[in-house]
């Protein structure tokens, strides 16, 4: 009976390493999940922060002052609009392939960069407060005083940066992502009409149905 010598042990099989295809699929799934999460989270942050107070001040009126507050949408509507564009691009990136996917991914990245940039520019603007002061006092030359700015413009910019990162991921890894199944796409050609079964002469209801369809029920008789 044979035995295994201690001096010559039987080599054990090495663990099978992950194949390049499986590694690419795994990487594509991780980047896809990251892009979806970052894009959706960034758009939600931009839309939420755009509706919060961005700046505060006061308008001088006879007998005292009136407090003024302007929200992000009053300062600039660009970040919220670009966030919506980014959401649409994030969804559309799965409906296109090859060059179309690159274009949509680029749009996603640009919308995030634009949202961040316009939010930062709006953080230092006082035009919205001055306009509100003029409306409040009825004096077109009135300006706001005691100006203060909140952190919400920077939160909005951070949301835009998240959308930008999602777009960069789509540009870098989008070729590994799945696309919509082609079986749901129609080529525009008319579908073949299913031939109706010949009417049974022993069933009057079949004869009436054939007549309703404009057919001659006696053609096969």
Secondary structure per residue as TSV (DSSP state, phi and psi in degrees):
chain	resnum	aa	ss	phi	psi
A	1	X	-	360.0	133.0
A	2	X	-	-76.7	157.7
A	3	X	-	-142.0	164.4
A	4	X	-	-95.9	121.2
A	5	X	-	-75.9	141.0
A	6	X	S	-67.4	-26.6
A	7	X	S	-77.3	-25.5
A	8	X	S	-126.5	74.7
A	9	X	-	-67.8	150.6
A	10	X	-	-72.0	126.7
A	11	X	-	-67.1	133.6
A	12	X	-	-84.4	145.6
A	13	X	-	-67.0	137.2
A	14	X	-	-76.1	149.3
A	15	X	-	-62.1	138.8
A	16	X	-	-71.2	125.5
A	17	X	-	-78.8	159.3
A	18	X	-	-70.0	133.6
A	19	X	-	-70.6	156.7
A	20	X	H	-59.5	-36.6
A	21	X	H	-65.2	-45.6
A	22	X	H	-64.4	-37.6
A	23	X	H	-64.8	-39.5
A	24	X	H	-65.9	-40.5
A	25	X	H	-64.1	-42.4
A	26	X	H	-63.1	-43.2
A	27	X	H	-64.8	-40.6
A	28	X	H	-62.4	-39.5
A	29	X	H	-67.3	-40.9
A	30	X	H	-65.4	-44.0
A	31	X	H	-67.1	-35.3
A	32	X	H	-63.2	-47.4
A	33	X	H	-62.3	-40.1
A	34	X	H	-65.2	-42.9
A	35	X	H	-65.1	-42.6
A	36	X	H	-61.5	-45.1
A	37	X	H	-65.3	-47.5
A	38	X	H	-65.9	-42.9
A	39	X	H	-64.6	-46.7
A	40	X	H	-66.6	-42.2
A	41	X	H	-65.1	-43.1
A	42	X	H	-61.7	-43.5
A	43	X	H	-64.2	-40.5
A	44	X	H	-63.9	-40.8
A	45	X	H	-64.2	-43.8
A	46	X	H	-63.0	-46.4
A	47	X	H	-65.7	-38.2
A	48	X	H	-70.1	-48.9
A	49	X	H	-68.9	-25.8
A	50	X	H	-68.5	-20.5
A	51	X	T	-95.8	6.4
A	52	X	S	-98.6	162.3
A	53	X	E	-63.8	127.6
A	54	X	E	-100.6	-31.7
A	55	X	E	-148.5	151.8
A	56	X	E	-134.3	154.5
A	57	X	E	-168.0	-159.9
A	58	X	E	-147.3	150.3
A	59	X	E	-114.1	131.1
A	60	X	E	-81.3	124.9
A	61	X	E	-130.3	160.7
A	62	X	T	-56.4	123.3
A	63	X	T	95.7	-0.2
A	64	X	E	155.0	-150.0
A	65	X	E	-133.5	157.1
A	66	X	E	-117.1	132.9
A	67	X	E	-70.3	144.9
A	68	X	E	-125.7	140.1
A	69	X	E	-138.2	131.8
A	70	X	E	-122.4	138.9
A	71	X	E	-91.0	170.5
A	72	X	H	-59.8	-37.5
A	73	X	H	-65.7	-27.6
A	74	X	H	-74.1	-29.9
A	75	X	H	-78.4	-51.5
A	76	X	-	-158.2	134.6
A	77	X	S	-94.6	2.1
A	78	X	H	-65.2	-45.1
A	79	X	H	-59.1	-44.1
A	80	X	H	-65.3	-41.7
A	81	X	H	-63.5	-41.8
A	82	X	H	-69.4	-31.1
A	83	X	H	-65.0	-38.6
A	84	X	H	-66.2	-40.4
A	85	X	H	-61.4	-41.0
A	86	X	H	-62.9	-40.3
A	87	X	H	-62.3	-43.9
A	88	X	H	-62.8	-40.3
A	89	X	H	-67.7	-35.3
A	90	X	H	-63.3	-36.7
A	91	X	H	-75.9	-40.3
A	92	X	H	-70.1	-19.9
A	93	X	T	-64.4	-20.9
A	94	X	T	-88.4	-13.0
A	95	X	T	-92.6	-8.6
A	96	X	-	-122.4	167.3
A	97	X	-	-136.9	163.7
A	98	X	H	52.8	-121.4
A	99	X	H	-63.7	-36.7
A	100	X	H	-61.8	-37.6
A	101	X	H	-66.8	-38.1
A	102	X	H	-64.1	-40.7
A	103	X	H	-65.1	-43.5
A	104	X	H	-67.9	-39.1
A	105	X	H	-63.3	-38.6
A	106	X	H	-63.5	-39.6
A	107	X	H	-63.0	-39.2
A	108	X	H	-61.9	-45.5
A	109	X	H	-65.5	-42.0
A	110	X	H	-66.3	-36.7
A	111	X	H	-65.6	-38.0
A	112	X	H	-67.3	-43.8
A	113	X	H	-63.2	-40.6
A	114	X	H	-65.7	-39.9
A	115	X	H	-63.2	-42.5
A	116	X	H	-66.2	-43.0
A	117	X	H	-66.3	-46.7
A	118	X	H	-67.1	-31.5
A	119	X	H	-66.8	-41.8
A	120	X	H	-66.3	-38.6
A	121	X	H	-65.5	-37.1
A	122	X	H	-71.8	-17.4
A	123	X	T	-69.0	-21.0
A	124	X	T	-110.7	3.0
A	125	X	-	-88.7	141.5
A	126	X	-	-115.6	5.9
A	127	X	H	-62.7	-38.5
A	128	X	H	-65.4	-39.2
A	129	X	H	-67.2	-41.2
A	130	X	H	-63.9	-40.6
A	131	X	H	-63.7	-40.3
A	132	X	H	-69.5	-35.1
A	133	X	H	-64.1	-40.4
A	134	X	H	-65.0	-40.0
A	135	X	H	-69.2	-37.6
A	136	X	H	-68.7	-42.7
A	137	X	H	-88.6	-17.0
A	138	X	S	77.6	10.0
A	139	X	-	-111.9	116.0
A	140	X	T	-64.6	-21.5
A	141	X	T	-93.4	0.5
A	142	X	-	-71.8	145.5
A	143	X	-	-129.5	160.1
A	144	X	-	-81.8	148.5
A	145	X	E	-122.4	172.1
A	146	X	E	52.7	52.3
A	147	X	E	-75.9	135.9
A	148	X	E	-138.4	148.9
A	149	X	E	-119.8	142.7
A	150	X	-	-92.9	179.7
A	151	X	S	-87.9	-3.6
A	152	X	H	-63.3	-34.6
A	153	X	H	-59.8	-35.3
A	154	X	H	-74.2	-32.4
A	155	X	H	-64.7	-40.5
A	156	X	H	-62.1	-43.1
A	157	X	H	-62.7	-37.8
A	158	X	H	-63.5	-39.4
A	159	X	H	-62.5	-39.3
A	160	X	H	-63.5	-36.0
A	161	X	H	-66.8	-34.7
A	162	X	H	-62.7	-41.4
A	163	X	H	-64.0	-39.1
A	164	X	H	-61.2	-44.0
A	165	X	H	-63.1	-39.6
A	166	X	H	-60.7	-40.7
A	167	X	H	-65.8	-38.6
A	168	X	H	-66.7	-37.6
A	169	X	H	-62.4	-41.0
A	170	X	H	-64.7	-36.7
A	171	X	H	-68.5	-38.1
A	172	X	H	-82.5	-40.6
A	173	X	H	-116.2	2.0
A	174	X	G	-61.5	-26.6
A	175	X	G	-67.3	-17.6
A	176	X	G	-92.3	-5.5
A	177	X	S	-84.8	150.8
A	178	X	-	-73.4	161.5
A	179	X	-	-121.0	171.5
A	180	X	-	-61.0	143.0
A	181	X	-	-66.5	137.6
A	182	X	G	-71.4	-13.5
A	183	X	G	-71.1	-16.0
A	184	X	G	-92.2	-3.6
A	185	X	-	-95.4	137.0
A	186	X	-	-103.2	142.5
A	187	X	-	-88.8	2.6
A	188	X	S	88.2	-9.3
A	189	X	-	-77.1	143.9
A	190	X	-	-65.8	141.2
A	191	X	-	-76.3	143.3
A	192	X	-	-66.6	130.7
A	193	X	-	-79.9	129.1
A	194	X	-	-69.1	128.1
A	195	X	-	-67.7	134.9
A	196	X	-	-77.1	146.2
A	197	X	-	-67.8	146.1
A	198	X	-	-62.9	136.4
A	199	X	-	-67.0	144.9
A	200	X	-	-85.8	118.0
A	201	X	T	-62.0	-19.3
A	202	X	T	-86.1	-3.5
A	203	X	-	-117.1	103.5
A	204	X	H	-57.7	-33.9
A	205	X	H	-65.2	-31.2
A	206	X	H	-68.3	-36.8
A	207	X	H	-64.4	-41.9
A	208	X	H	-66.3	-39.2
A	209	X	H	-63.3	-38.7
A	210	X	H	-65.1	-40.8
A	211	X	H	-64.6	-37.2
A	212	X	H	-64.7	-31.7
A	213	X	T	-81.8	-1.6
A	214	X	T	81.8	21.3
A	215	X	-	-102.4	157.9
A	216	X	-	-94.2	107.5
A	217	X	T	-68.2	-11.2
A	218	X	T	-98.7	4.5
A	219	X	T	-67.9	-28.8
A	220	X	T	-100.6	5.2
A	221	X	-	-72.3	360.0
